[in-house]
């Protein structure tokens, strides 16, 4: 199932792709939120969601927090499954894994780490020029643009007290990074270098989380995030 390149069989297929991409970009969503974003009726969205659930591309989740809700059954959140994510830009995972295994066997751990660093060179190459070209953006927002251009569907959210969070709703190399975490480590290190201070990766799609999340502390907070901050952070981004 490939959502980007699947042949269109009619309006339903096109709309279904829009529903899937909206969940990819904005994270787990209710049917009402999807209808609002896509300018569709809730009934139409639910029809497509039912089909996607049946295909195994989307799953329904209960909201994590019921605080502040009124009476009545809370609206379910619909999130992409691994099958759903597989439809985006991951055709060459098997080849990439084989290549990295060969590199590890012939060149060792250091060779894999050097490859991972070179792969994320785009972060440092593009950060300075884009920051100067768009001074109205925060450094985290500039990073979100850079990663989005590379297929990560990245956004920025504010965290009270702690700072900002860089959220990558999609990872084009998640299956490879599952076996080779050096790819995730290199990304985090590159982010830290361009910002010139410590950041902390709290969750990754490669290791089963719904979103890759990186905490970018504000200058007025400690560079180390506490365990309670971690729990609150993951709660926020997986809702």
C-alpha positions in Angstrom: 0.0 0.0 0.0 1.7 3.2 -1.2 -0.3 6.4 -0.6 2.0 8.7 -2.6 2.3 6.7 -5.7 -0.8 4.5 -5.7 -2.8 4.8 -8.9 -5.9 6.8 -8.4 -9.2 4.9 -9.0 -11.6 7.8 -8.5 -12.5 10.6 -6.1 -12.7 8.2 -3.1 -9.1 7.2 -3.5 -7.9 10.8 -3.8 -9.9 11.8 -0.7 -8.6 8.8 1.2 -5.1 9.8 0.5 -5.8 13.3 1.8 -7.2 11.8 5.0 -4.1 9.6 5.5 -1.7 12.5 4.8 -3.6 14.8 7.2 -3.1 12.2 10.0 0.5 11.9 9.0 1.2 15.6 9.2 -1.0 16.6 12.1 -0.8 13.5 14.2 -3.7 11.4 15.7 -7.0 13.1 15.0 -10.7 12.9 15.6 -13.1 12.5 12.7 -14.4 15.9 13.4 -10.9 17.5 13.3 -10.2 15.8 10.0 -13.5 16.9 8.5 -12.7 20.5 9.5 -9.2 20.4 8.1 -10.2 18.8 4.8 -13.5 20.7 4.4 -15.5 17.4 4.3 -18.6 16.3 6.1 -18.0 14.2 9.3 -20.0 11.4 7.6 -17.7 11.3 4.6 -14.6 11.3 6.8 -15.9 8.4 8.9 -16.6 6.4 5.7 -13.0 6.8 4.7 -11.7 6.1 8.2 -13.8 2.9 8.4 -12.2 1.7 5.1 -8.7 2.6 6.3 -9.2 0.8 9.6 -10.4 -2.2 7.7 -7.3 -2.1 5.5 -5.1 -1.8 8.6 -3.7 1.6 7.7 -5.3 3.4 10.5 -6.3 2.5 14.1 -8.8 4.0 16.5 -7.5 5.0 19.9 -9.2 6.1 23.1 -8.1 9.6 24.2 -5.4 9.4 26.9 -6.9 12.0 29.1 -10.6 12.5 29.8 -10.0 15.6 32.1 -12.2 18.5 31.3 -14.7 16.5 29.1 -18.4 16.8 29.6 -20.8 14.0 29.5 -21.0 11.6 26.7 -18.6 9.2 25.0 -15.3 10.9 24.1 -14.4 11.1 20.4 -11.8 8.5 19.3 -8.5 9.5 17.8 -7.4 7.9 14.6 -3.7 7.3 14.1 -1.5 5.7 11.4 -0.4 2.1 12.0 2.9 0.7 10.7 1.1 -0.4 7.6 -0.1 3.1 7.1 3.4 4.5 7.5 4.8 2.0 5.1 2.8 3.8 2.3 5.2 6.8 2.5 8.6 6.8 1.1 9.9 3.5 2.5 10.3 1.3 -0.6 14.0 1.1 -0.2 14.3 0.1 3.4 15.4 -3.4 2.8 18.2 -2.3 0.5 19.3 0.4 2.9 19.4 -2.1 5.8 21.5 -4.5 3.8 23.9 -1.7 2.8 24.3 -0.6 6.4 24.8 -4.1 7.6 27.6 -4.5 5.0 29.1 -1.2 6.1 29.0 -2.3 9.7 30.6 -5.7 8.9 33.4 -4.2 6.7 34.0 -0.8 8.4 32.7 -1.3 11.9 30.7 0.9 14.2 32.7 4.0 13.3 31.9 3.7 9.6 28.1 3.5 10.4 28.4 6.5 12.6 30.3 8.5 10.0 27.6 7.6 7.4 24.9 8.7 9.8 26.6 12.1 10.4 27.0 12.6 6.6 23.4 11.8 6.0 22.1 14.6 8.2 24.6 17.1 6.9 21.6 18.9 5.3 20.7 20.2 8.7 23.9 22.3 9.2 24.1 23.2 5.5 20.6 24.7 5.3 20.1 26.0 8.9 22.1 29.2 8.6 20.9 30.3 5.2 17.3 29.6 6.0 17.6 31.4 9.4 18.9 34.5 7.6 16.2 34.3 4.9 13.3 33.9 7.3 14.3 35.9 10.5 10.6 35.9 11.6 10.9 32.2 12.3 12.2 30.8 15.5 15.2 28.4 15.3 12.9 25.5 16.0 10.5 26.6 13.2 13.5 26.8 10.8 14.4 23.2 11.7 10.8 22.1 11.2 10.9 23.5 7.7 14.2 21.8 6.9 13.1 18.4 8.2 9.7 18.8 6.4 11.5 19.3 3.1 13.3 16.1 3.8 10.1 14.1 4.3 9.7 14.2 8.1 6.4 16.2 8.3 7.8 18.3 11.2 6.0 20.8 13.3 6.8 22.9 16.4 4.8 23.0 19.6 5.3 25.1 22.7 5.8 23.4 26.1 5.0 25.4 29.2 8.2 26.2 31.2 10.4 23.7 29.3 10.6 25.4 25.9 9.7 24.1 22.4 9.3 20.6 21.0 10.2 19.6 17.5 7.7 16.9 16.4 8.4 14.7 13.3 5.1 13.0 12.5 6.9 10.9 9.9 10.3 9.4 9.5 11.4 8.3 6.0 14.1 6.0 7.5 12.3 4.7 10.6 12.6 1.0 9.7 16.3 1.4 9.0 16.8 3.4 12.2 15.1 0.7 14.2 18.2 -1.5 13.6 20.7 1.4 13.3 19.9 4.0 16.0 23.0 5.9 14.9 20.7 7.6 12.4 18.5 9.0 15.2 21.6 9.9 17.3 23.1 11.8 14.4 20.0 13.8 13.8 19.8 14.8 17.5 23.5 15.8 17.5 23.1 17.9 14.4 20.1 19.8 15.9 22.2 20.4 19.1 25.1 21.8 17.0 23.1 24.3 14.9 21.3 25.5 18.1 24.5 25.6 20.0 23.0 24.1 23.1 21.8 20.7 24.5 18.6 19.1 23.2 17.0 15.9 24.2 15.3 13.3 22.0 12.4 11.9 24.0 10.7 9.6 21.5 11.3 8.1 18.1 9.0 6.4 15.6 11.8 3.9 15.0 11.4 2.5 18.5 7.6 2.4 18.5 6.5 5.9 19.5 3.9 7.6 17.5 6.0 10.7 16.8 9.7 11.6 16.9 10.0 14.3 19.5 12.9 16.4 20.5 12.8 18.8 23.4 14.5 22.2 22.7 14.8 23.9 26.1 14.4 27.7 26.3 17.4 29.7 27.3 15.9 30.3 30.7 15.5 26.6 31.6 17.9 23.9 32.4 19.4 22.0 29.5 18.4 18.8 31.2 14.8 17.6 31.1 13.6 15.8 34.1 11.8 12.4 34.1 8.5 14.2 35.0 9.0 16.5 32.0 9.6 13.4 29.9 6.3 11.9 30.9 4.4 15.1 30.4 6.1 15.6 27.0 5.2 12.1 25.7 1.6 12.5 27.0 1.2 15.7 25.0 2.6 14.5 21.7 0.9 11.1 21.6 -2.6 12.4 22.2 
